[in-house]
Amino acid sequence: MAAAQGRLSDGADGMDDAEDTAQGRGGGGGLPPAFRAAVDALRAARPRPQVEVEPTPAPQRLAPYAYALEAVVVDGEQELADGRLVLLHDPEGHDAWQGTFRLVTLVRAELEPEMAADPLLPEVCWSWLTGALQARGLAYGEPSGTITRAASHYFGGLAERPAASQIEIRASWTPREGLGGVPDTAAHLASWCDLLAQVAGLPPAGPGDASVVTLPQRRGPQSR
């Protein structure tokens, strides 16, 4: 996966993907100005160096307009965590969102089995999400999500593999809109990268929310 600074600031590939998605659901009238501004802010953002971000095809059935990014947290040649962030937009508003924009994410990483067995793990992981948003002073509403942990045990020809545990965060929230009806998507992307780094076991990039619990480094990362 290409580095964030190389894919979020050069060329128009990501915008072309967003334009195609919008035209597929929005009737071919071009992107609404608020949505275009929100996407432009995402493309201009500069995540922390350990988080590599690039555009990816967006889902076309969740909203009239959508734009998506995928990311991986790296340490040298090792991948520590990965995720996807989708920006949805419905100019007419959405009752469940209580707004015209919605952010949807999937974040996942491997854990040590004993850490995955911690009964407080789901609450801690949810605090990573809300804490990342609060630490940057972001206004948001209608948060919802699930925290899933899964364990794999290997047998027979795979018996030599160590047991593996994975945490998965699926969540969505409504970013509050600012001037021109445009949310601060760059700041929300930064908070999402903070969440990815937290799940990966990296230290905070700067002063964070003291209420957010930090867990130790997870299972050894995978080679790229």
C-alpha positions as CSV (number, residue, x, y, z in Angstrom):
1,M,0.0,0.0,0.0
2,A,1.3,3.4,-0.9
3,A,2.3,6.0,1.6
4,A,-0.4,8.5,2.6
5,Q,1.4,11.5,1.3
6,G,1.8,9.9,-2.0
7,R,-1.8,9.0,-2.6
8,L,-3.9,11.6,-0.9
9,S,-2.3,14.6,-2.6
10,D,-1.3,13.7,-6.1
11,G,-3.4,13.2,-9.2
12,A,-7.2,12.7,-9.4
13,D,-7.6,8.9,-9.1
14,G,-9.3,9.1,-5.8
15,M,-11.6,11.9,-6.9
16,D,-12.4,10.0,-10.1
17,D,-13.6,7.1,-7.9
18,A,-15.7,9.4,-5.8
19,E,-17.2,11.1,-9.0
20,D,-18.1,7.7,-10.5
21,T,-19.8,6.6,-7.2
22,A,-21.7,9.9,-7.0
23,Q,-22.9,9.7,-10.6
24,G,-24.0,6.1,-10.1
25,R,-26.4,7.0,-7.4
26,G,-26.9,10.7,-7.8
27,G,-28.2,10.9,-11.4
28,G,-25.1,12.2,-13.1
29,G,-25.4,15.8,-11.9
30,G,-21.9,16.0,-10.5
31,L,-20.8,16.1,-6.9
32,P,-22.7,18.4,-4.4
33,P,-20.3,21.2,-3.3
34,A,-20.4,20.1,0.3
35,F,-19.5,16.6,-0.5
36,R,-16.7,17.7,-2.9
37,A,-15.3,19.9,-0.2
38,A,-15.4,17.1,2.3
39,V,-13.6,14.7,0.0
40,D,-11.0,17.4,-1.0
41,A,-10.2,17.8,2.7
42,L,-9.7,14.1,3.1
43,R,-7.3,14.0,0.1
44,A,-5.3,16.9,1.4
45,A,-4.9,15.5,4.9
46,R,-1.5,14.3,6.2
47,P,-1.9,11.3,8.6
48,R,0.9,10.3,11.0
49,P,3.8,8.6,9.2
50,Q,3.1,5.1,10.5
51,V,-0.4,5.1,8.9
52,E,-0.5,4.5,5.2
53,V,-3.7,5.6,3.5
54,E,-5.1,5.3,0.0
55,P,-8.4,5.6,-1.8
56,T,-10.4,2.5,-2.3
57,P,-13.7,1.8,-4.2
58,A,-16.6,3.0,-2.1
59,P,-19.9,1.2,-1.5
60,Q,-22.7,2.3,-3.8
61,R,-25.8,1.3,-1.8
62,L,-25.4,3.0,1.5
63,A,-26.0,6.6,0.4
64,P,-26.3,8.7,-2.8
65,Y,-22.7,9.8,-2.5
66,A,-19.7,7.9,-0.9
67,Y,-16.0,8.1,-0.7
68,A,-13.7,5.5,0.9
69,L,-10.2,5.2,2.2
70,E,-8.3,2.1,3.5
71,A,-5.2,2.2,5.7
72,V,-2.6,0.0,7.3
73,V,-0.4,0.8,10.3
74,V,3.2,-0.2,9.6
75,D,6.4,-0.6,11.5
76,G,9.2,-1.1,9.1
77,E,8.1,-4.1,7.0
78,Q,5.4,-5.2,9.5
79,E,1.7,-4.5,9.4
80,L,0.2,-3.9,12.9
81,A,-3.4,-3.1,12.1
82,D,-5.6,-2.2,9.1
83,G,-9.0,-0.5,8.5
84,R,-11.4,1.3,6.2
85,L,-13.1,4.6,6.5
86,V,-16.2,5.5,4.4
87,L,-17.7,9.0,4.1
88,L,-21.4,8.9,3.2
89,H,-23.5,11.9,2.1
90,D,-27.2,12.3,1.6
91,P,-28.0,15.9,0.7
92,E,-31.6,15.4,1.8
93,G,-30.5,14.3,5.3
94,H,-31.0,10.9,7.0
95,D,-33.2,10.4,10.1
96,A,-30.9,7.8,11.6
97,W,-27.9,10.0,11.0
98,Q,-29.4,13.2,12.3
99,G,-27.4,15.0,9.6
100,T,-26.4,14.8,5.9
101,F,-23.0,13.1,6.4
102,R,-22.0,9.9,8.1
103,L,-18.6,8.2,8.8
104,V,-18.4,4.4,8.8
105,T,-15.4,2.4,9.8
106,L,-13.9,-1.0,10.2
107,V,-10.7,-1.4,12.2
108,R,-9.0,-4.7,13.0
109,A,-5.8,-6.1,14.6
110,E,-4.4,-9.2,16.1
111,L,-4.1,-9.6,19.9
112,E,-2.3,-11.8,22.3
113,P,-4.8,-14.5,23.4
114,E,-4.6,-13.4,27.1
115,M,-5.4,-9.8,26.1
116,A,-8.4,-11.0,24.0
117,A,-9.7,-12.8,27.0
118,D,-9.9,-9.6,29.1
119,P,-13.6,-9.1,29.9
120,L,-13.1,-5.3,29.8
121,L,-11.6,-5.3,26.3
122,P,-14.8,-4.3,24.4
123,E,-15.3,-1.3,26.6
124,V,-11.7,-0.3,26.3
125,C,-11.8,-0.5,22.5
126,W,-14.9,1.6,22.3
127,S,-13.2,4.2,24.5
128,W,-10.4,4.3,21.9
129,L,-12.9,5.5,19.3
130,T,-14.7,8.0,21.4
131,G,-11.5,9.2,23.1
132,A,-9.8,9.7,19.7
133,L,-12.7,12.0,18.6
134,Q,-12.8,13.9,22.0
135,A,-9.1,14.3,22.2
136,R,-9.2,16.4,19.0
137,G,-12.3,18.4,20.2
138,L,-14.5,17.0,17.4
139,A,-18.3,17.4,17.6
140,Y,-20.2,14.3,16.6
141,G,-23.5,12.6,17.2
142,E,-25.4,9.3,17.0
143,P,-22.4,7.0,17.5
144,S,-23.0,3.3,17.2
145,G,-21.0,0.2,16.7
146,T,-19.9,-3.3,17.7
147,I,-16.7,-4.7,19.1
148,T,-16.0,-8.3,18.1
149,R,-13.2,-10.5,19.2
150,A,-12.5,-13.9,17.6
151,A,-10.1,-16.7,18.4
152,S,-8.6,-19.3,15.9
153,H,-7.1,-22.6,17.0
154,Y,-5.3,-24.8,14.5
155,F,-5.4,-28.6,14.2
156,G,-4.1,-31.4,12.0
157,G,-1.7,-30.2,9.3
158,L,-2.0,-26.7,10.8
159,A,-1.3,-27.7,14.4
160,E,2.1,-26.0,14.5
161,R,0.5,-22.6,14.1
162,P,0.0,-20.7,17.4
163,A,-3.5,-19.7,18.4
164,A,-4.6,-16.3,17.0
165,S,-7.0,-13.7,18.4
166,Q,-8.4,-10.7,16.5
167,I,-10.2,-7.6,17.6
168,E,-12.6,-5.9,15.2
169,I,-14.2,-2.5,15.6
170,R,-17.2,-1.6,13.4
171,A,-18.6,1.8,14.1
172,S,-20.3,4.9,12.6
173,W,-20.9,8.4,13.7
174,T,-22.3,11.7,12.4
175,P,-19.7,14.5,12.0
176,R,-21.2,17.8,12.9
177,E,-21.3,20.2,9.9
178,G,-19.5,23.5,9.9
179,L,-19.4,26.4,7.4
180,G,-21.2,25.6,4.2
181,G,-22.6,22.4,5.7
182,V,-19.2,20.8,5.5
183,P,-17.8,18.7,8.4
184,D,-14.1,18.8,9.3
185,T,-13.3,15.6,7.6
186,A,-9.6,16.1,7.8
187,A,-9.8,16.2,11.6
188,H,-12.0,13.2,11.7
189,L,-9.5,11.3,9.5
190,A,-6.7,12.3,11.9
191,S,-8.8,11.0,14.9
192,W,-9.4,7.7,12.9
193,C,-5.7,7.4,12.4
194,D,-5.2,7.9,16.1
195,L,-7.7,5.0,16.7
196,L,-5.7,2.8,14.2
197,A,-2.5,3.6,16.0
198,Q,-4.1,2.9,19.4
199,V,-5.3,-0.5,18.2
200,A,-1.9,-1.2,16.8
201,G,-0.2,-0.5,20.2
202,L,1.6,2.6,19.1
203,P,2.2,5.5,21.5
204,P,0.1,8.6,21.0
205,A,1.3,11.1,18.4
206,G,0.8,13.9,20.9
207,P,-1.1,14.8,24.1
208,G,-4.1,12.6,24.2
209,D,-7.2,12.0,26.3
210,A,-6.1,10.7,29.8
211,S,-9.4,8.8,30.0
212,V,-8.4,6.5,27.2
213,V,-6.9,3.3,28.4
214,T,-3.8,2.1,26.6
215,L,-3.2,-1.7,26.3
216,P,0.3,-3.2,25.7
217,Q,1.6,-4.1,22.3
218,R,-0.4,-6.9,20.7
219,R,0.7,-10.1,19.0
220,G,3.7,-9.9,16.8
221,P,2.7,-8.1,13.6
222,Q,2.6,-9.7,10.2
223,S,5.3,-9.2,7.6
224,R,4.2,-7.2,4.5
